[in-house]
């Protein structure tokens, strides 16, 4: 039985989600929380979950801050982000703070169940939002040859800077940055900034 905790400030959604998740006998909801602060108290008095299904926008302590706190204090708990936000930088912030996957609230129940199972069994869940096609490949540093400039851009891609700001930091033109991006997309077989960030994090180029 996979133990799940739900952290979302929308009570009706949270209750409905709990009913849905417990339909398959493989999952059990151990507790619910309204926000990160409430979660910290629940963890002291309830069974420790295998996975926390974590919303992003919440009062008092939001999902990004909560994920970072969980990584420091309960690293054994896997985090699956569940949100309506599609912004690449928000997804990257969640991944850097320890989220093992990121799904949208309007996803099909089948994707939710698949995400929970893959996070539990394999450690991560990759979908179209977290675009990473090399999941079956060896991600050792020497398997894909990257130039020093590409590595630098790869690290900058995990920050909240725009491409224009990254160009300023690297002291190159925005057109050159586009060239680094396109080259990395081709070499790493990804098609988004989130995909670059996932590769950088998984490969150890960026410390999280």
C-alpha positions in Angstrom: 0.0 0.0 0.0 1.4 3.4 -1.1 0.8 6.0 1.6 -0.2 9.4 0.3 -0.6 12.8 2.0 -2.6 15.6 0.3 -1.5 19.2 0.7 -3.8 21.7 -0.9 -5.8 24.7 0.5 -8.9 24.0 -1.6 -10.9 21.7 0.7 -13.5 20.5 -1.9 -10.8 19.6 -4.4 -8.7 17.9 -1.7 -11.6 15.8 -0.4 -12.6 14.8 -4.0 -9.0 14.0 -4.8 -8.8 11.8 -1.7 -11.8 9.8 -2.7 -10.4 9.4 -6.2 -7.0 8.3 -5.1 -8.3 5.7 -2.6 -10.4 3.9 -5.3 -7.5 1.7 -6.4 -6.6 -0.5 -3.4 -2.9 0.4 -4.1 -3.2 3.8 -2.4 -4.1 5.1 1.0 -4.5 8.7 2.2 -2.8 9.0 5.6 -3.6 12.7 6.2 -4.4 16.0 4.6 -3.1 19.5 5.1 -4.1 23.1 4.1 -0.5 24.4 3.6 3.1 23.9 4.4 2.8 25.0 8.0 -0.2 22.7 8.6 1.8 19.9 7.0 4.7 20.3 9.4 2.4 19.7 12.3 0.6 16.7 10.7 3.9 15.0 10.1 4.6 15.0 13.8 1.3 13.2 14.7 0.5 11.0 11.7 2.0 8.2 9.7 4.9 9.4 7.5 3.7 9.1 3.9 5.6 7.7 1.0 4.5 10.5 -1.3 3.2 14.0 -0.7 0.9 15.4 -3.4 1.8 19.1 -3.1 0.0 22.1 -4.4 2.0 25.3 -5.3 -0.1 28.3 -4.4 -1.2 28.1 -0.8 -1.4 30.6 2.1 1.2 31.0 4.8 3.7 28.5 3.4 3.5 27.8 -0.4 4.5 24.7 -2.3 7.9 25.8 -3.3 9.0 26.7 0.2 7.3 23.5 1.5 9.2 21.3 -0.9 12.5 22.9 0.1 11.7 22.3 3.8 10.7 18.7 3.1 14.0 18.0 1.3 15.9 19.2 4.3 13.8 17.6 7.0 12.1 14.5 5.4 14.3 13.6 2.5 12.8 10.1 2.4 9.4 11.5 1.4 8.9 11.8 -2.3 7.1 14.9 -3.6 4.8 15.0 -6.5 3.7 18.6 -7.4 0.1 19.1 -8.5 -0.8 22.5 -9.8 -2.5 24.6 -12.5 0.7 26.5 -13.1 2.5 25.7 -16.3 5.3 28.2 -16.0 8.7 26.7 -16.8 10.5 28.6 -14.0 8.0 27.4 -11.4 8.4 23.8 -12.5 12.2 24.2 -12.3 12.0 25.7 -8.8 10.0 22.8 -7.7 12.4 20.3 -9.2 15.4 22.0 -7.6 13.5 21.9 -4.3 13.1 18.1 -4.5 9.9 17.4 -6.5 10.1 14.1 -8.3 7.4 15.0 -10.8 5.0 17.8 -11.8 1.4 17.2 -13.0 -1.5 19.5 -13.7 -4.8 19.5 -11.9 -6.7 19.0 -15.1 -4.9 15.8 -15.9 -6.8 12.5 -16.4 -7.0 10.2 -13.4 -5.0 7.6 -15.2 -2.0 10.0 -15.4 -2.4 10.8 -11.7 -2.2 7.1 -10.8 0.7 6.5 -13.2 2.6 9.5 -11.7 2.1 8.2 -8.2 3.2 4.7 -9.1 6.3 5.8 -11.0 7.4 8.2 -8.3 7.0 5.5 -5.8 8.7 2.7 -7.8 11.2 4.6 -10.0 11.8 7.8 -8.0 10.6 10.2 -10.8 7.7 10.8 -13.1 8.3 12.4 -16.5 5.5 13.8 -18.7 5.1 16.3 -21.4 5.5 19.2 -18.9 8.7 17.8 -17.6 10.1 16.9 -21.0 12.9 14.4 -20.7 13.3 11.8 -23.4 16.5 10.3 -22.2 15.1 8.5 -19.1 16.4 5.2 -20.3 19.8 6.5 -21.1 22.9 6.5 -18.9 23.2 10.1 -17.7 26.9 9.9 -16.9 28.7 13.1 -17.7 30.9 11.5 -20.3 28.1 10.0 -22.4 27.1 13.3 -24.1 29.8 15.8 -25.1 29.0 19.4 -24.2 31.2 22.4 -24.7 32.1 24.7 -21.8 29.8 27.3 -23.1 26.9 24.8 -23.3 27.6 23.6 -19.8 27.6 27.2 -18.6 24.3 27.9 -20.3 22.9 24.6 -19.0 23.6 25.8 -15.4 22.2 29.3 -16.0 19.0 27.6 -17.4 18.3 26.4 -13.9 18.0 29.9 -12.6 15.1 32.3 -12.8 17.0 34.6 -15.3 15.5 35.3 -18.7 17.5 34.3 -21.8 18.4 38.0 -22.3 19.7 38.2 -18.7 21.7 35.0 -19.2 23.2 36.5 -22.3 24.3 39.5 -20.3 25.8 37.2 -17.6 27.7 35.1 -20.2 28.7 38.3 -22.1 27.4 37.0 -25.4 24.5 38.0 -27.7 21.0 36.7 -27.3 21.4 35.1 -30.7 24.4 33.1 -29.4 22.3 32.0 -26.4 19.6 30.7 -28.8 22.4 28.7 -30.5 23.4 27.1 -27.2 19.8 26.3 -26.4 19.1 24.7 -29.8 22.3 22.7 -29.6 21.4 21.4 -26.2 17.9 20.6 -27.3 19.4 18.5 -30.1 22.1 16.8 -28.1 19.9 16.0 -25.0 16.8 15.3 -27.0 14.6 17.7 -25.0 12.5 20.6 -26.3 12.0 22.9 -23.3 13.9 24.7 -20.6 12.4 22.4 -18.0 13.9 19.5 -19.9 17.3 21.1 -19.7 16.9 21.7 -15.9 15.9 18.1 -15.3 19.0 16.9 -17.2 21.2 19.3 -15.2 19.8 18.2 -11.9 19.9 14.5 -12.6 23.4 14.6 -14.0 24.8 16.6 -11.1 25.7 19.7 -13.0 23.4 21.7 -10.6 23.4 21.0 -6.9 20.0 20.8 -5.3 
